[in-house]
Amino acid sequence: MGRGSEEDFFDEENYLPRKASLFPDPRRAFAFWAGCVAVTVGVLLHLPMFLMGRAVHYKLAGMPMGIGMLIGMGLIIGGTAATAYGLLPLGRTDVTPLDEIAPPENAPLTRAHWVQIIILAAALIIDVMKPATLGFVVPGMLAEYGLGSASVAVLPFAALLGTTIGSFIWGVLADLYGRRATILLASVIFMGTSICGSMPSFAWNIFMCFLMGVGAGGLLPVAYALLAEIMPTRHRGWCLVLVGGIGSVGGYFATSALSAWLQPYFGWRIMWLINLPLALILIVVSPLLQESARFLQSMGRIEEARDTLARFGISIDRSSATDPSAKSLVTTSSVKFRKLLGLTCALTLTALCVGFVNFGVLLWLPGSLMREGRSVGAASELIARSSLIAAPTVVLVSWLYSIWSTKRTLVITVVVTTLGLIAILLRDLRDIPVLSSPILSVVLLMVGTSGIISVLLPYSAESYPLRVRGRATGWVAGFSKSGGLLAQGLGTLALVPALRVAAGAIALPCLLSIVLLATLGHETHGRDLRELEQMT
């Protein structure tokens, strides 16, 4: 493999190909852009309903749905179908051996790589914003619809259920139809569900919030899968963790900032309606978002794969197909399918545990502390200080993941989380002040779960072969949300267990996941992903 002439393959200044391949044919390109226009118009037709409520601070409860809204819903459904036709290609054609046009694993970063990083970081910010938004809209919904806390708890449950289902669905679609196509289709669906902000009934809000979760749920795992295949080996680890960190921090910051800026003027509904411009940003810049060259090749779209590589300043010499060193990467793989299956069990269990801790134990902590006699302010201050301690540890975890060891870093984060759960169980030991104080357990849980969230999906994306990478990453992401779904379900049914009971119940599977990860996990640091192709 080598770098071809700049004249043939890329523009020297921007590393952009002279021939961009975004759609298989013009008809599909037209269908995609026409569908995007239809969905946008469909959402805009719901704005008159929203504006009608400005005299009462945009409260729409009980108002009838007009004909414009019904037409808009039809345009959204039809437009989504059109974009799906434009994005989802036909089946496989002739497939070239995977090592022929695989990009050099030691290729340098170019401007095009940074463009992909920025776009995918923006996608992850949007993904994180949606669950974060729930905390800002619930008070307004309680007041407008006159709901009790038990009734409104159905909304976050529906949203989390949507993101869980979306993770599984979009992961499969990413392997069948492509990473880029899946991200854009999820963005279109996400844009269409912004009409949740103009729904006049709580039942419609629940339904649209569920669909919104389905759309947003596909962004996270697929973005990681795409980044893992785009980035050269020596840059892959830090890039995956960096983009995940930007998405997490940026999502919560953007949500709080937009809420503080917009809600005083437009009410809680604006937090859903802003999905339209957010998703449009991703769609407008979609010509800059590149498909994985290795996926294109596996579909038999060889010329498109070559054009994509040219965008990153990489050219492929056809004679490289007979390069013995490239072949040996595939044929000498020592990782067996049985071990990969065991790793999947380990990652699934880890995902369930962190989801339950993050959406259950950590959310139940304030109430438990207040039942012990602490004030709301004292409990909130303790958790806030613990989160401040956790923030720099995420940087440390990211550094360890990219510089030291991916497997050991993940294991350490699970160990820290497990120690936090055990510390909760040992709080009855009054003779040991360090254990009886809640500070130790809260800090360990905050640090551990933040670390797991930072590295779990990057590690998953680096651990599976091309043909199953999307669905495997989506599987792990889905189960991380399934753990949260279980915790939220207990809250919805008013069956929240005592904190020590919950900690003890989840500590045991955490210990098992540590053993499974340590014995069945494999190191991905500095590993050429082509070594994984022998496992399918």
C-alpha positions as CSV (number, residue, x, y, z in Angstrom):
1,M,0.0,0.0,0.0
2,G,1.3,3.4,-0.7
3,R,0.4,7.0,-1.3
4,G,-0.5,7.8,-4.9
5,S,0.1,11.0,-6.8
6,E,-1.6,14.1,-5.4
7,E,-2.7,15.0,-8.9
8,D,-4.7,11.8,-9.2
9,F,-6.1,11.3,-5.8
10,F,-6.5,14.5,-3.7
11,D,-6.4,18.2,-3.6
12,E,-3.1,19.1,-1.9
13,E,-4.5,21.9,0.2
14,N,-7.7,20.4,1.6
15,Y,-7.3,16.6,1.1
16,L,-10.6,16.6,-0.6
17,P,-11.4,14.3,-3.5
18,R,-12.3,15.8,-6.9
19,K,-15.1,13.3,-7.2
20,A,-17.3,12.9,-4.1
21,S,-19.4,9.7,-3.9
22,L,-22.4,10.5,-1.6
23,F,-25.2,8.4,-3.2
24,P,-25.2,5.4,-5.5
25,D,-27.1,7.4,-8.2
26,P,-28.8,10.8,-8.8
27,R,-32.3,9.5,-8.1
28,R,-31.3,8.5,-4.6
29,A,-29.7,11.8,-4.0
30,F,-32.8,13.6,-5.1
31,A,-35.0,11.4,-2.9
32,F,-32.8,12.2,0.1
33,W,-32.8,15.9,-0.3
34,A,-36.5,16.1,-1.2
35,G,-37.3,14.0,1.8
36,C,-35.3,16.3,4.1
37,V,-37.2,19.3,2.7
38,A,-40.6,17.5,3.2
39,V,-39.7,16.7,6.9
40,T,-38.6,20.3,7.5
41,V,-41.8,21.7,6.0
42,G,-43.8,19.1,8.1
43,V,-42.2,20.4,11.3
44,L,-42.7,24.0,10.3
45,L,-46.4,23.4,9.8
46,H,-46.6,22.7,13.5
47,L,-45.2,26.1,14.5
48,P,-48.5,28.0,14.1
49,M,-49.9,25.8,16.8
50,F,-47.0,26.6,19.1
51,L,-47.2,30.4,18.4
52,M,-51.0,30.4,19.2
53,G,-50.1,29.8,22.8
54,R,-47.7,32.8,23.2
55,A,-50.4,34.8,25.1
56,V,-50.4,32.2,27.8
57,H,-46.6,31.5,27.8
58,Y,-46.9,28.8,25.1
59,K,-49.2,26.5,27.0
60,L,-51.1,24.3,24.5
61,A,-52.8,21.7,26.8
62,G,-56.3,20.8,25.6
63,M,-56.1,22.7,22.3
64,P,-57.3,20.9,19.2
65,M,-54.9,19.7,16.5
66,G,-55.4,21.7,13.2
67,I,-55.4,20.5,9.7
68,G,-52.0,22.0,9.1
69,M,-50.5,19.7,11.9
70,L,-52.1,16.6,10.3
71,I,-50.7,17.6,6.9
72,G,-47.3,18.2,8.5
73,M,-47.4,14.7,10.1
74,G,-48.0,13.2,6.6
75,L,-45.1,15.1,5.2
76,I,-42.8,13.9,8.0
77,I,-43.8,10.3,7.4
78,G,-43.5,10.6,3.6
79,G,-40.2,12.6,3.8
80,T,-38.7,10.0,6.2
81,A,-39.5,7.2,3.7
82,A,-38.0,9.2,0.9
83,T,-34.8,9.8,2.8
84,A,-34.6,6.1,3.7
85,Y,-34.9,5.2,0.0
86,G,-32.1,7.7,-0.9
87,L,-29.7,6.6,1.9
88,L,-30.1,2.8,2.0
89,P,-28.3,1.2,-0.9
90,L,-29.0,-2.0,-2.6
91,G,-27.4,-5.3,-1.6
92,R,-23.8,-6.4,-2.0
93,T,-22.2,-6.8,-5.3
94,D,-18.7,-8.2,-6.1
95,V,-16.6,-8.0,-3.0
96,T,-12.8,-7.4,-3.1
97,P,-10.6,-9.0,-0.4
98,L,-10.7,-6.8,2.7
99,D,-7.0,-6.1,2.8
100,E,-6.7,-4.8,-0.7
101,I,-7.8,-1.2,-0.1
102,A,-7.7,-1.0,3.7
103,P,-6.1,2.3,4.6
104,P,-2.6,2.3,6.1
105,E,-3.0,1.9,9.8
106,N,-0.1,4.4,10.4
107,A,-1.6,7.0,8.1
108,P,-1.2,10.6,9.3
109,L,-4.2,12.8,10.4
110,T,-5.4,15.2,7.8
111,R,-7.9,18.0,7.7
112,A,-10.5,15.6,6.5
113,H,-10.0,13.5,9.7
114,W,-10.6,16.5,11.8
115,V,-13.8,17.3,9.9
116,Q,-15.2,13.9,10.7
117,I,-14.2,14.3,14.3
118,I,-16.1,17.6,14.6
119,I,-19.2,16.3,12.8
120,L,-19.4,13.1,14.9
121,A,-18.7,15.0,18.1
122,A,-21.7,17.2,17.2
123,A,-23.8,14.1,16.7
124,L,-22.9,12.8,20.1
125,I,-23.7,16.2,21.7
126,I,-27.2,15.9,20.3
127,D,-27.4,12.3,21.5
128,V,-26.5,13.3,25.1
129,M,-28.8,16.4,25.0
130,K,-32.0,14.5,24.7
131,P,-31.9,12.6,28.1
132,A,-30.4,15.7,29.7
133,T,-33.4,17.7,28.4
134,L,-35.9,15.6,30.3
135,G,-34.8,17.2,33.6
136,F,-35.5,20.6,32.3
137,V,-38.9,20.0,30.7
138,V,-40.5,17.9,33.5
139,P,-41.3,20.9,35.8
140,G,-43.1,22.7,33.0
141,M,-45.0,19.6,32.0
142,L,-46.1,19.0,35.6
143,A,-47.5,22.6,35.8
144,E,-49.2,22.6,32.3
145,Y,-50.8,19.2,32.4
146,G,-51.5,19.1,36.2
147,L,-49.7,15.8,36.6
148,G,-48.4,14.1,39.7
149,S,-44.8,13.0,39.9
150,A,-45.8,9.3,39.3
151,S,-47.5,10.2,36.1
152,V,-44.8,12.3,34.7
153,A,-42.2,9.5,35.4
154,V,-43.6,7.7,32.4
155,L,-42.0,10.3,30.1
156,P,-38.3,9.6,30.9
157,F,-39.2,5.9,30.9
158,A,-40.6,6.1,27.4
159,A,-37.6,8.2,26.2
160,L,-35.1,5.7,27.7
161,L,-37.1,2.8,26.1
162,G,-36.9,4.6,22.8
163,T,-33.1,5.1,23.0
164,T,-32.7,1.4,24.1
165,I,-34.6,0.1,21.1
166,G,-32.9,2.6,18.8
167,S,-29.5,1.4,19.8
168,F,-30.3,-2.1,18.8
169,I,-32.1,-1.2,15.5
170,W,-29.5,1.4,14.3
171,G,-26.6,-0.9,15.1
172,V,-28.0,-3.6,12.8
173,L,-28.8,-1.1,10.1
174,A,-25.3,0.3,10.3
175,D,-23.9,-3.1,9.4
176,L,-26.4,-3.7,6.6
177,Y,-26.6,-0.3,5.0
178,G,-23.6,1.8,6.2
179,R,-22.5,4.0,9.1
180,R,-23.0,7.3,7.3
181,A,-26.5,6.4,6.0
182,T,-27.6,5.2,9.4
183,I,-26.5,8.4,11.2
184,L,-28.2,10.6,8.6
185,L,-31.5,8.6,8.7
186,A,-31.5,8.7,12.5
187,S,-31.0,12.5,12.2
188,V,-34.0,12.9,9.9
189,I,-36.2,10.9,12.3
190,F,-34.9,12.9,15.2
191,M,-35.7,16.2,13.3
192,G,-39.2,15.0,12.6
193,T,-39.9,14.2,16.2
194,S,-39.2,17.8,17.3
195,I,-43.0,18.3,16.8
196,C,-43.2,16.9,20.3
197,G,-42.9,20.6,21.4
198,S,-46.3,21.4,19.8
199,M,-48.3,18.4,21.0
200,P,-51.4,19.5,22.9
201,S,-51.8,16.3,25.1
202,F,-49.5,14.5,27.4
203,A,-50.2,11.2,25.6
204,W,-48.9,12.6,22.4
205,N,-45.8,13.9,24.2
206,I,-45.1,10.4,25.5
207,F,-45.4,8.9,22.0
208,M,-43.3,11.5,20.3
209,C,-40.7,11.4,23.1
210,F,-40.4,7.6,22.5
211,L,-39.9,8.1,18.8
212,M,-37.4,10.9,19.5
213,G,-35.4,8.4,21.7
214,V,-35.5,5.9,18.9
215,G,-33.9,8.4,16.5
216,A,-31.3,9.7,19.0
217,G,-30.4,6.2,20.2
218,G,-28.8,5.4,16.9
219,L,-26.2,8.2,16.9
220,L,-24.0,7.1,19.8
221,P,-23.0,3.5,18.8
222,V,-22.8,4.1,15.1
223,A,-20.6,7.2,15.5
224,Y,-18.1,5.1,17.5
225,A,-18.2,2.3,14.9
226,L,-17.5,4.8,12.1
227,L,-14.7,6.6,14.0
228,A,-13.0,3.3,14.7
229,E,-12.8,2.5,11.0
230,I,-11.8,6.0,9.8
231,M,-9.0,6.7,12.3
232,P,-5.5,5.2,11.9
233,T,-4.4,2.8,14.6
234,R,-2.1,5.2,16.5
235,H,-4.7,7.9,16.7
236,R,-7.8,5.7,17.2
237,G,-7.8,5.4,21.0
238,W,-7.5,9.0,22.1
239,C,-9.8,10.1,19.3
240,L,-12.6,7.8,20.4
241,V,-12.4,8.8,24.0
242,L,-12.0,12.5,23.1
243,V,-15.1,12.6,21.0
244,G,-17.1,10.7,23.7
245,G,-15.9,13.2,26.3
246,I,-16.8,16.2,24.1
247,G,-20.2,14.6,23.5
248,S,-20.9,14.1,27.2
249,V,-19.7,17.4,28.5
250,G,-21.0,19.4,25.5
251,G,-24.4,17.7,25.6
252,Y,-25.0,18.7,29.3
253,F,-23.6,22.2,28.8
254,A,-25.6,22.9,25.6
255,T,-28.8,21.6,27.3
256,S,-28.4,23.8,30.4
257,A,-27.3,26.8,28.4
258,L,-30.2,26.6,25.9
259,S,-32.6,26.0,28.7
260,A,-31.4,29.1,30.7
261,W,-31.5,31.2,27.5
262,L,-34.8,30.0,25.9
263,Q,-37.2,28.6,28.5
264,P,-37.9,32.0,30.3
265,Y,-39.2,33.3,27.0
266,F,-40.7,30.3,25.2
267,G,-41.5,27.8,27.9
268,W,-40.5,24.1,28.2
269,R,-41.7,23.2,24.7
270,I,-38.9,25.0,23.0
271,M,-36.5,22.4,24.3
272,W,-38.1,19.9,21.9
273,L,-38.6,22.3,19.0
274,I,-34.9,23.1,18.9
275,N,-34.3,19.6,17.6
276,L,-35.2,21.0,14.1
277,P,-32.2,23.3,13.8
278,L,-29.9,20.9,15.6
279,A,-30.7,18.0,13.2
280,L,-30.6,20.3,10.2
281,I,-27.0,21.2,11.1
282,L,-26.0,17.5,10.7
283,I,-27.9,17.1,7.5
284,V,-26.5,20.3,5.9
285,V,-23.0,19.2,6.6
286,S,-23.7,15.6,5.5
287,P,-21.7,16.0,2.2
288,L,-18.6,16.3,4.4
289,L,-19.4,13.2,6.4
290,Q,-17.7,10.2,4.9
291,E,-18.7,6.5,4.9
292,S,-16.2,3.9,6.1
293,A,-14.1,2.9,3.1
294,R,-13.9,-0.6,4.5
295,F,-17.7,-0.9,4.7
296,L,-18.0,0.4,1.1
297,Q,-15.6,-2.2,-0.1
298,S,-17.4,-5.0,1.8
299,M,-20.5,-3.9,-0.2
300,G,-18.7,-4.1,-3.5
301,R,-18.6,-0.3,-4.0
302,I,-14.9,-0.3,-4.7
303,E,-14.7,3.0,-6.6
304,E,-16.6,4.8,-3.8
305,A,-14.2,3.3,-1.3
306,R,-11.2,4.6,-3.3
307,D,-12.8,8.0,-3.5
308,T,-13.3,8.0,0.2
309,L,-9.7,7.1,1.0
310,A,-8.6,9.8,-1.4
311,R,-10.5,12.3,0.7
312,F,-8.1,11.5,3.6
313,G,-5.0,11.8,1.3
314,I,-4.6,8.1,0.9
315,S,-4.2,6.3,-2.4
316,I,-4.1,2.5,-2.9
317,D,-1.8,0.7,-5.3
318,R,-3.7,-2.2,-6.8
319,S,-0.6,-4.3,-6.6
320,S,-0.9,-4.1,-2.8
321,A,-3.5,-6.9,-2.9
322,T,-0.7,-9.4,-3.1
323,D,1.3,-7.8,-0.2
324,P,2.2,-10.7,2.0
325,S,2.4,-8.5,5.1
326,A,-1.1,-7.3,4.6
327,K,-2.4,-10.9,4.2
328,S,-0.6,-12.0,7.3
329,L,-2.6,-9.6,9.4
330,V,-5.7,-11.5,8.6
331,T,-4.5,-15.1,8.5
332,T,-2.5,-15.0,11.7
333,S,-5.2,-13.7,14.0
334,S,-5.1,-15.5,17.3
335,V,-8.5,-14.4,18.6
336,K,-11.1,-17.1,18.4
337,F,-14.8,-16.7,17.9
338,R,-15.5,-18.4,21.2
339,K,-13.5,-15.7,23.0
340,L,-15.4,-13.0,21.2
341,L,-18.6,-14.5,22.3
342,G,-17.3,-14.5,25.9
343,L,-16.3,-10.9,25.6
344,T,-19.8,-10.0,24.4
345,C,-21.2,-11.6,27.6
346,A,-18.7,-9.6,29.7
347,L,-19.5,-6.3,28.0
348,T,-23.2,-6.9,28.1
349,L,-23.1,-7.5,31.9
350,T,-20.8,-4.5,32.4
351,A,-23.3,-2.3,30.4
352,L,-26.2,-3.5,32.4
353,C,-24.4,-2.7,35.6
354,V,-23.3,0.8,34.7
355,G,-26.8,1.6,33.3
356,F,-28.4,0.6,36.6
357,V,-25.9,2.4,38.7
358,N,-26.0,5.6,36.6
359,F,-29.8,5.8,36.2
360,G,-30.7,4.1,39.5
361,V,-28.2,4.1,42.4
362,L,-26.9,7.6,41.7
363,L,-30.4,9.0,41.2
364,W,-31.6,7.4,44.4
365,L,-28.6,8.7,46.4
366,P,-30.0,12.2,47.2
367,G,-33.3,10.7,48.6
368,S,-31.4,8.2,50.7
369,L,-29.1,10.9,52.1
370,M,-32.2,13.1,53.0
371,R,-33.9,10.1,54.8
372,E,-30.7,9.9,56.9
373,G,-31.4,13.5,58.1
374,R,-29.4,15.5,55.7
375,S,-31.0,18.6,54.1
376,V,-31.6,18.9,50.3
377,G,-28.8,21.5,50.1
378,A,-26.3,19.2,52.0
379,A,-27.1,16.2,49.8
380,S,-26.8,18.2,46.6
381,E,-23.6,19.8,47.7
382,L,-22.1,16.4,48.4
383,I,-23.0,15.0,45.0
384,A,-21.8,18.2,43.3
385,R,-18.4,18.1,44.9
386,S,-18.1,14.4,44.0
387,S,-18.9,15.2,40.4
388,L,-16.1,17.9,40.4
389,I,-13.7,15.2,41.6
390,A,-14.9,12.9,38.9
391,A,-14.3,15.4,36.1
392,P,-10.5,15.3,36.1
393,T,-10.5,11.5,36.5
394,V,-12.2,11.2,33.2
395,V,-9.2,13.0,31.7
396,L,-6.9,10.5,33.5
397,V,-9.0,7.5,32.3
398,S,-8.9,8.8,28.7
399,W,-5.1,9.2,28.9
400,L,-4.7,5.7,30.3
401,Y,-7.0,4.3,27.6
402,S,-5.1,5.9,24.7
403,I,-1.5,5.5,26.1
404,W,-1.4,2.5,28.4
405,S,-4.0,-0.3,28.0
406,T,-7.7,-0.3,26.8
407,K,-8.6,-3.6,28.6
408,R,-7.0,-2.7,31.9
409,T,-8.4,0.8,31.9
410,L,-11.9,-0.6,31.5
411,V,-11.4,-3.2,34.2
412,I,-10.1,-0.5,36.6
413,T,-13.2,1.6,36.1
414,V,-15.4,-1.3,36.9
415,V,-13.4,-2.1,40.0
416,V,-13.7,1.5,41.3
417,T,-17.5,1.3,40.7
418,T,-17.7,-2.0,42.5
419,L,-15.8,-0.5,45.5
420,G,-18.3,2.3,45.6
421,L,-21.1,-0.2,45.9
422,I,-19.3,-2.1,48.6
423,A,-18.7,1.1,50.5
424,I,-22.4,1.7,50.6
425,L,-22.9,-1.8,52.1
426,L,-20.2,-1.1,54.8
427,R,-21.6,2.2,56.0
428,D,-23.1,0.5,59.1
429,L,-19.5,0.2,60.4
430,R,-19.7,3.3,62.6
431,D,-16.3,2.6,64.2
432,I,-14.6,3.4,60.9
433,P,-15.4,7.0,60.0
434,V,-14.1,6.7,56.5
435,L,-16.6,4.0,55.7
436,S,-19.6,5.4,57.7
437,S,-19.4,8.7,55.8
438,P,-21.2,8.8,52.4
439,I,-18.3,10.8,50.9
440,L,-16.2,7.7,50.0
441,S,-19.0,5.8,48.3
442,V,-20.4,8.7,46.4
443,V,-16.9,9.7,45.1
444,L,-16.1,6.1,44.1
445,L,-19.4,5.7,42.2
446,M,-19.1,9.0,40.4
447,V,-15.5,8.4,39.4
448,G,-16.1,4.7,38.4
449,T,-19.3,5.2,36.4
450,S,-17.8,8.3,34.6
451,G,-14.8,6.2,33.6
452,I,-16.9,3.3,32.4
453,I,-19.1,5.5,30.3
454,S,-16.0,7.1,28.7
455,V,-14.4,3.9,27.6
456,L,-17.1,1.2,27.3
457,L,-18.3,2.0,23.8
458,P,-14.9,2.9,22.4
459,Y,-13.6,-0.4,23.6
460,S,-16.6,-2.2,22.1
461,A,-16.1,-0.5,18.7
462,E,-12.5,-1.6,18.6
463,S,-13.2,-5.2,19.6
464,Y,-15.4,-6.5,16.8
465,P,-15.0,-7.3,13.1
466,L,-16.3,-5.0,10.4
467,R,-19.4,-7.0,9.5
468,V,-20.8,-7.0,13.1
469,R,-19.1,-3.9,14.5
470,G,-22.3,-1.7,14.3
471,R,-24.7,-4.2,15.8
472,A,-22.1,-5.2,18.5
473,T,-21.6,-1.6,19.6
474,G,-25.3,-1.0,19.4
475,W,-25.9,-4.1,21.5
476,V,-23.6,-2.9,24.3
477,A,-25.1,0.6,24.1
478,G,-28.6,-0.8,24.2
479,F,-27.9,-2.9,27.3
480,S,-26.3,0.1,29.0
481,K,-29.6,1.8,28.6
482,S,-31.5,-1.4,29.5
483,G,-29.9,-1.2,33.0
484,G,-31.2,2.3,33.3
485,L,-34.6,1.2,31.9
486,L,-34.8,-1.4,34.7
487,A,-34.0,1.3,37.3
488,Q,-36.5,3.8,35.8
489,G,-39.2,1.0,35.7
490,L,-38.8,0.4,39.4
491,G,-39.2,4.1,40.0
492,T,-42.3,4.3,37.8
493,L,-43.9,1.4,39.7
494,A,-42.9,2.9,43.1
495,L,-40.7,-0.1,43.8
496,V,-37.4,1.6,44.4
497,P,-35.5,-0.6,46.8
498,A,-33.4,0.6,49.8
499,L,-30.1,1.9,48.6
500,R,-28.1,-0.8,50.4
501,V,-30.3,-3.5,48.8
502,A,-29.8,-2.0,45.4
503,A,-26.0,-1.7,45.9
504,G,-25.7,-5.3,47.1
505,A,-27.7,-6.6,44.3
506,I,-25.7,-4.8,41.6
507,A,-22.3,-5.4,43.3
508,L,-22.4,-9.1,42.6
509,P,-22.8,-8.9,38.8
510,C,-20.2,-6.1,38.8
511,L,-17.7,-8.5,40.4
512,L,-18.6,-11.1,37.8
513,S,-18.1,-8.6,35.0
514,I,-14.6,-7.8,36.4
515,V,-13.7,-11.5,36.2
516,L,-15.1,-11.9,32.7
517,L,-13.4,-8.8,31.3
518,A,-10.0,-9.8,32.9
519,T,-10.1,-13.3,31.5
520,L,-12.0,-13.0,28.2
521,G,-11.2,-9.4,27.2
522,H,-8.4,-8.7,24.7
523,E,-6.1,-5.7,24.3
524,T,-7.1,-3.3,21.5
525,H,-4.4,-0.6,22.2
526,G,-2.3,-0.2,19.0
527,R,-4.1,-3.1,17.3
528,D,-4.7,-3.2,13.6
529,L,-8.4,-3.8,13.2
530,R,-7.9,-5.9,10.2
531,E,-6.8,-8.7,12.6
532,L,-10.4,-9.1,13.6
533,E,-11.7,-10.0,10.2
534,Q,-10.9,-13.7,10.5
535,M,-13.5,-14.0,13.3
536,T,-16.6,-13.8,11.0
